[in-house]
Amino acid sequence: MEILAIGAHADDIEIGCGGSIARLNYEGNNITGIVLTKSEWTNENNQKFRNYKTVKKENEKASKILGYNYYCLEQKAMNLSYSDELVIEILKIIKGKKIDMLFMHYCNDANYDHRAAAQICLTISKKVPKVLVYNVNWYPSFSEYLPNLFINITNTWEKKIESLKCYKSEFARQGKRWTEYLKSNYIINGMKINKDLAEGFICLRYSL
């Protein structure tokens, strides 16, 4: 199976579906990961976070751990917007690789770039047989994220965390919160399918 995962920023794929990507890679599937932005950003105090050259190396390392082929479309972070040019660029990849499954952002995420990425993915996903929506944000939104499809990642949880540790500055800043939030959710998800740990997704489409 040809699988595509799309994230707005470096580490979104790892957070949102990293365990599933590692499992699907182990099972022999071909996986492509597209990061839409350079992931550099500045906060309200004019404090700069992340450097693209560093982030790109970190993302390349993380992608090798999980087993996906990494591409970055080098859009500006915190200012991602829908464009026909961007859609066409991704559609060429989907057509060229004959993508069977897509992992994408949640459309009601509290982060603007994540919502923009979701809108792009909704457009490019029309002819993809299987579309699964992941969540990477713990902040509330107008619509609650309610997963209805679960993938057992008991055996790939450590791979997921190993890939997240590649993003050194972000893991130093957020790693403890990431780990606690993700594992607590995955324990609950796992209980729903009688497994130890599971990533949860909203199934937008699953055609067999």
C-alpha positions as CSV (number, residue, x, y, z in Angstrom):
1,M,0.0,0.0,0.0
2,E,1.2,3.5,-0.8
3,I,0.6,5.8,2.2
4,L,0.9,9.6,2.5
5,A,1.1,11.6,5.7
6,I,0.9,15.4,5.6
7,G,1.8,17.7,8.5
8,A,1.9,21.5,8.7
9,H,5.1,21.5,10.7
10,A,8.1,19.3,11.4
11,D,7.0,16.9,14.3
12,D,3.3,17.0,13.4
13,I,3.4,13.6,11.6
14,E,5.4,12.1,14.5
15,I,2.9,13.4,17.1
16,G,-0.2,12.7,15.1
17,C,0.4,9.3,13.6
18,G,4.1,8.3,14.3
19,G,3.3,5.0,15.9
20,S,1.0,4.0,13.1
21,I,3.5,5.0,10.5
22,A,6.2,2.9,12.2
23,R,3.8,-0.1,12.3
24,L,2.7,0.3,8.7
25,N,6.4,0.6,7.6
26,Y,7.2,-2.6,9.5
27,E,4.3,-4.3,7.7
28,G,5.9,-3.5,4.3
29,N,4.0,-0.4,3.1
30,N,5.6,2.5,1.3
31,I,5.2,5.8,3.1
32,T,5.7,9.4,2.1
33,G,5.7,12.2,4.6
34,I,5.1,15.8,3.4
35,V,5.8,18.7,5.8
36,L,4.2,21.9,4.4
37,T,6.2,24.6,6.1
38,K,9.8,25.4,7.2
39,S,8.5,25.3,10.8
40,E,10.3,28.5,11.9
41,W,8.2,30.8,14.0
42,T,8.2,33.9,16.2
43,N,6.0,34.4,19.3
44,E,4.2,37.5,20.6
45,N,7.4,38.5,22.5
46,N,9.4,38.4,19.3
47,Q,11.2,35.3,20.5
48,K,12.3,33.1,17.6
49,F,11.8,29.3,17.7
50,R,13.5,26.8,15.5
51,N,15.8,27.2,12.5
52,Y,14.9,25.5,9.2
53,K,18.4,24.1,8.5
54,T,18.4,22.4,11.9
55,V,14.7,21.3,11.7
56,K,15.3,19.8,8.3
57,K,18.1,17.6,9.6
58,E,16.0,16.7,12.7
59,N,13.0,15.8,10.4
60,E,15.2,13.7,8.1
61,K,16.5,11.7,11.2
62,A,13.0,11.3,12.6
63,S,11.7,10.1,9.2
64,K,14.3,7.4,9.0
65,I,13.4,6.1,12.5
66,L,9.7,5.8,11.6
67,G,10.3,4.7,8.0
68,Y,8.9,7.4,5.7
69,N,10.3,9.4,2.8
70,Y,10.5,13.0,3.8
71,Y,9.7,16.1,1.7
72,C,9.3,19.7,2.8
73,L,7.4,22.2,0.6
74,E,9.0,25.1,2.4
75,Q,6.0,27.3,3.0
76,K,6.2,30.0,5.7
77,A,5.1,28.8,9.1
78,M,2.3,30.6,11.0
79,N,1.1,31.9,7.7
80,L,0.1,28.8,5.8
81,S,-2.7,29.4,3.3
82,Y,-4.6,27.4,0.8
83,S,-3.4,27.9,-2.8
84,D,-4.0,26.1,-6.1
85,E,-0.3,25.9,-6.7
86,L,0.2,24.0,-3.4
87,V,-2.7,21.7,-4.1
88,I,-1.4,20.9,-7.6
89,E,2.0,20.1,-6.3
90,I,0.6,17.6,-3.8
91,L,-1.8,16.2,-6.3
92,K,1.1,15.4,-8.6
93,I,2.7,13.4,-5.8
94,I,-0.6,11.6,-5.1
95,K,-1.0,10.7,-8.8
96,G,2.6,9.7,-9.3
97,K,2.7,7.4,-6.3
98,K,-0.9,6.2,-6.6
99,I,-1.6,6.9,-2.9
100,D,-4.0,4.5,-1.2
101,M,-4.1,6.1,2.3
102,L,-3.8,9.6,3.6
103,F,-3.1,10.8,7.2
104,M,-4.2,14.4,7.6
105,H,-4.7,17.2,10.2
106,Y,-8.0,17.8,12.1
107,C,-10.0,20.6,10.5
108,N,-11.0,22.2,13.8
109,D,-7.6,22.2,15.4
110,A,-6.8,25.3,17.5
111,N,-3.7,26.0,15.5
112,Y,-4.2,28.1,12.3
113,D,-1.5,26.2,10.2
114,H,-3.1,22.9,11.2
115,R,-6.5,24.1,10.0
116,A,-5.0,25.4,6.7
117,A,-3.3,22.1,6.2
118,A,-6.6,20.2,6.8
119,Q,-8.4,22.4,4.2
120,I,-5.6,21.6,1.7
121,C,-5.9,17.9,2.5
122,L,-9.7,17.9,2.1
123,T,-9.2,19.1,-1.5
124,I,-6.4,16.7,-2.4
125,S,-8.0,13.7,-0.8
126,K,-11.1,13.4,-3.0
127,K,-9.8,10.3,-4.9
128,V,-7.8,8.7,-2.1
129,P,-9.5,5.5,-0.9
130,K,-8.6,5.7,2.7
131,V,-8.4,9.0,4.7
132,L,-7.6,9.2,8.4
133,V,-7.7,12.4,10.4
134,Y,-5.2,12.8,13.3
135,N,-5.1,15.4,16.2
136,V,-1.9,17.0,17.5
137,N,-3.3,19.6,19.8
138,W,-4.5,19.4,23.4
139,Y,-6.1,22.8,23.4
140,P,-10.0,22.8,23.1
141,S,-11.7,24.0,19.9
142,F,-15.3,24.6,18.9
143,S,-15.7,20.9,17.9
144,E,-14.4,18.1,20.1
145,Y,-12.1,15.6,18.4
146,L,-13.7,12.2,18.7
147,P,-11.7,9.3,17.1
148,N,-13.6,6.3,15.8
149,L,-10.8,4.2,14.3
150,F,-7.9,2.9,16.4
151,I,-4.5,1.5,15.5
152,N,-2.6,-0.7,18.0
153,I,0.9,0.9,18.5
154,T,1.9,-1.0,21.6
155,N,5.0,-2.3,19.8
156,T,5.9,1.0,18.1
157,W,5.3,3.5,21.0
158,E,9.0,3.6,21.7
159,K,9.8,4.3,18.1
160,K,7.3,7.2,18.2
161,I,9.0,8.7,21.2
162,E,12.5,8.1,19.7
163,S,11.4,10.1,16.6
164,L,10.1,13.0,18.7
165,K,13.4,13.2,20.6
166,C,15.1,14.1,17.3
167,Y,13.5,17.5,17.6
168,K,15.8,18.5,20.3
169,S,14.7,22.1,21.1
170,E,11.0,21.3,20.9
171,F,11.4,18.1,23.0
172,A,13.3,20.1,25.6
173,R,10.5,22.6,25.6
174,Q,7.5,20.3,25.3
175,G,8.7,16.7,25.6
176,K,7.3,16.0,29.0
177,R,3.9,17.4,28.1
178,W,3.9,15.5,24.8
179,T,4.7,12.2,26.4
180,E,2.2,12.5,29.2
181,Y,-0.6,13.7,27.0
182,L,-0.1,11.2,24.3
183,K,0.4,8.2,26.5
184,S,-2.7,9.0,28.7
185,N,-4.8,9.2,25.5
186,Y,-3.3,6.1,24.0
187,I,-4.0,4.0,27.1
188,I,-7.7,5.0,26.9
189,N,-7.7,4.4,23.1
190,G,-6.1,1.0,23.7
191,M,-8.8,0.0,26.2
192,K,-11.4,0.5,23.5
193,I,-9.8,-2.2,21.3
194,N,-8.4,-4.4,24.1
195,K,-4.7,-3.3,23.5
196,D,-2.2,-1.5,25.6
197,L,-1.7,1.6,23.5
198,A,-3.5,2.8,20.4
199,E,-3.5,5.9,18.2
200,G,-7.0,7.2,17.5
201,F,-8.2,8.8,14.2
202,I,-11.4,10.1,12.7
203,C,-12.1,7.9,9.7
204,L,-13.1,10.3,6.9
205,R,-13.1,7.5,4.3
206,Y,-12.1,3.9,4.2
207,S,-12.8,2.1,1.0
208,L,-11.8,-1.5,0.5
